[in-house]
Amino acid sequence: MKHLSIPTLALAAGLALVTAACSNNADTADSDASATTTPAGDATVTPGPVAATDSHAAQFLGDAIKGDNSEIKLGQLAAEKGSSDAVKTFGQMLVTDHGKAKDEAGKIATAMNVPIPTETKPEADAEYAKLQGMTGAAFDKEFASFMVDDHKKAIAMFEQEAASSDPAQVTALATKTLPTLKAHLAKAQSLQ
């Protein structure tokens, strides 16, 4: 058997250690990567430019979109069941304006990794159920009354958001939406 010199043995041992260390790092990277995956069907969390899922801005966006969903649903009902042309026209205005507002809020929510809700507000669901059992002038009166109260609440929420220290795109959305909400309030008040 041929004898290897000490420097050659040291070099071989060093290479073996480096190889083992690299292999260990690859195993660690693989296990770190697998730690972020979830079983099929579970939602995975991927970091985005702004992780706003627990923030005030995320809450506002979610509530705003639920409000838009509610106004669209109630507006469709008013456009179908309203007894006056003014109520039907207002219902269609709600569908159009809140559809646009929902699209804008949805784009910001997507950019901020905020889930886009598909549900409506519970109070809107209760009002929808109530309105379904009504017709004629009683329907129109109840619809207008709910729209006045609902838009007053929405305006207060949007004014608070516009003055907040949330990300600029969220406060800008609130500021931009306020004139439309105020116009809806004025229209609803005129229907009472």
C-alpha positions as CSV (number, residue, x, y, z in Angstrom):
1,M,0.0,0.0,0.0
2,K,1.3,3.4,-0.9
3,H,1.7,6.0,2.0
4,L,0.2,9.4,1.5
5,S,1.9,12.4,2.9
6,I,0.4,14.4,5.8
7,P,-0.4,17.4,3.6
8,T,-2.3,15.2,1.2
9,L,-4.2,13.6,4.0
10,A,-5.0,17.0,5.5
11,L,-6.3,18.2,2.1
12,A,-8.4,15.0,1.7
13,A,-9.9,15.5,5.2
14,G,-10.6,19.1,4.5
15,L,-12.4,18.3,1.2
16,A,-14.5,15.7,3.0
17,L,-15.5,18.2,5.7
18,V,-16.4,20.9,3.1
19,T,-18.4,18.3,1.2
20,A,-20.3,17.2,4.3
21,A,-21.0,20.8,5.3
22,C,-22.4,21.7,1.9
23,S,-24.5,18.6,2.0
24,N,-25.8,19.6,5.4
25,N,-26.6,23.1,4.2
26,A,-28.6,21.7,1.3
27,D,-30.5,19.4,3.6
28,T,-31.3,22.4,5.9
29,A,-32.4,24.5,3.0
30,D,-34.7,21.7,1.8
31,S,-36.2,21.2,5.3
32,D,-36.7,25.0,5.6
33,A,-38.5,25.1,2.2
34,S,-40.6,22.1,3.2
35,A,-41.5,23.9,6.5
36,T,-43.3,26.6,4.5
37,T,-45.4,24.2,2.5
38,T,-48.7,23.0,3.7
39,P,-50.8,20.0,2.9
40,A,-52.9,20.2,-0.2
41,G,-56.0,22.3,0.3
42,D,-54.5,24.6,2.9
43,A,-53.8,28.2,2.2
44,T,-50.1,29.1,2.0
45,V,-48.7,32.4,3.1
46,T,-46.4,34.0,0.6
47,P,-44.8,37.3,1.6
48,G,-45.7,40.2,-0.6
49,P,-44.6,43.8,-0.7
50,V,-46.9,44.7,2.2
51,A,-48.1,42.1,4.7
52,A,-51.3,43.9,5.8
53,T,-53.5,40.9,6.7
54,D,-53.7,42.0,10.4
55,S,-53.5,45.7,10.0
56,H,-56.0,48.5,10.2
57,A,-55.7,49.0,6.4
58,A,-56.6,45.4,5.8
59,Q,-59.6,45.7,8.1
60,F,-60.8,48.8,6.3
61,L,-60.4,47.3,2.8
62,G,-62.3,44.2,3.9
63,D,-65.1,46.2,5.4
64,A,-65.3,48.5,2.4
65,I,-65.6,45.6,0.0
66,K,-68.3,44.0,2.2
67,G,-70.1,47.3,2.1
68,D,-69.8,47.4,-1.7
69,N,-71.1,43.9,-1.9
70,S,-74.0,44.9,0.3
71,E,-74.9,48.0,-1.7
72,I,-74.7,46.1,-5.0
73,K,-77.1,43.4,-3.6
74,L,-79.6,45.9,-2.2
75,G,-79.3,48.1,-5.2
76,Q,-80.2,45.2,-7.5
77,L,-83.2,44.5,-5.4
78,A,-84.3,48.1,-5.5
79,A,-83.8,48.3,-9.2
80,E,-86.1,45.3,-9.6
81,K,-88.7,45.9,-6.8
82,G,-88.8,49.7,-6.4
83,S,-92.3,51.2,-6.9
84,S,-91.0,54.5,-8.1
85,D,-88.6,55.3,-11.0
86,A,-86.5,57.3,-8.6
87,V,-85.9,54.3,-6.3
88,K,-85.2,52.0,-9.3
89,T,-82.7,54.6,-10.7
90,F,-81.0,55.0,-7.4
91,G,-80.8,51.2,-7.0
92,Q,-79.0,51.0,-10.4
93,M,-76.7,53.9,-9.4
94,L,-75.7,51.9,-6.3
95,V,-74.9,48.8,-8.4
96,T,-72.8,50.8,-10.9
97,D,-70.9,53.0,-8.4
98,H,-70.3,50.3,-5.8
99,G,-69.2,47.9,-8.5
100,K,-66.5,50.4,-9.6
101,A,-65.6,51.1,-5.9
102,K,-65.3,47.3,-5.3
103,D,-63.0,46.9,-8.3
104,E,-60.7,49.7,-7.1
105,A,-60.6,48.4,-3.5
106,G,-60.0,44.9,-4.8
107,K,-57.0,45.9,-6.8
108,I,-55.4,47.6,-3.7
109,A,-56.3,44.6,-1.5
110,T,-54.7,42.2,-4.0
111,A,-51.5,44.3,-4.1
112,M,-51.4,44.3,-0.3
113,N,-52.1,40.5,0.0
114,V,-55.5,41.2,1.7
115,P,-58.2,38.6,1.0
116,I,-61.1,39.9,-1.0
117,P,-64.4,39.1,0.8
118,T,-67.3,37.8,-1.1
119,E,-69.9,38.1,1.7
120,T,-72.1,41.1,2.6
121,K,-72.6,42.8,5.9
122,P,-75.0,41.0,8.4
123,E,-77.1,44.1,8.7
124,A,-77.5,44.3,5.0
125,D,-78.5,40.7,4.9
126,A,-81.2,41.4,7.5
127,E,-82.4,44.4,5.5
128,Y,-82.4,42.4,2.3
129,A,-84.6,39.7,3.9
130,K,-86.9,42.4,5.3
131,L,-87.2,44.2,1.9
132,Q,-88.0,41.0,0.0
133,G,-91.3,40.8,1.9
134,M,-92.3,44.4,1.1
135,T,-93.8,46.0,-2.0
136,G,-94.9,49.4,-3.2
137,A,-94.4,52.6,-1.2
138,A,-93.5,50.7,2.0
139,F,-90.6,49.1,0.1
140,D,-89.4,52.5,-1.2
141,K,-89.6,54.1,2.2
142,E,-87.8,51.3,4.0
143,F,-85.1,51.1,1.4
144,A,-84.5,54.9,1.5
145,S,-84.4,54.9,5.3
146,F,-81.8,52.1,5.4
147,M,-79.7,53.8,2.7
148,V,-79.6,57.0,4.7
149,D,-78.4,55.3,7.8
150,D,-76.0,53.0,6.0
151,H,-74.4,55.8,4.0
152,K,-74.0,57.9,7.1
153,K,-72.0,55.0,8.7
154,A,-70.0,54.5,5.6
155,I,-69.1,58.2,5.3
156,A,-67.9,58.2,8.9
157,M,-65.8,55.1,8.3
158,F,-64.2,56.5,5.1
159,E,-63.5,59.9,6.7
160,Q,-61.7,58.2,9.5
161,E,-59.7,56.2,7.1
162,A,-58.8,59.2,4.9
163,A,-57.4,60.9,8.0
164,S,-55.5,57.8,9.2
165,S,-51.8,57.0,8.8
166,D,-52.5,53.8,6.8
167,P,-50.7,53.3,3.5
168,A,-51.2,56.1,1.0
169,Q,-53.1,54.0,-1.6
170,V,-55.7,53.1,1.1
171,T,-56.2,56.6,2.4
172,A,-56.4,57.9,-1.2
173,L,-59.1,55.4,-2.0
174,A,-61.1,56.5,1.0
175,T,-60.7,60.2,0.0
176,K,-61.6,59.5,-3.6
177,T,-64.7,57.5,-2.6
178,L,-66.2,60.0,-0.1
179,P,-67.8,62.3,-2.7
180,T,-69.7,59.4,-4.2
181,L,-70.9,58.2,-0.8
182,K,-72.0,61.8,0.1
183,A,-74.0,61.9,-3.2
184,H,-75.6,58.6,-2.4
185,L,-76.6,59.9,1.0
186,A,-78.1,63.1,-0.5
187,K,-80.1,61.0,-3.0
188,A,-81.3,58.6,-0.3
189,Q,-82.4,61.6,1.8
190,S,-84.3,63.0,-1.2
191,L,-86.2,59.7,-1.5
192,Q,-87.4,59.8,2.1
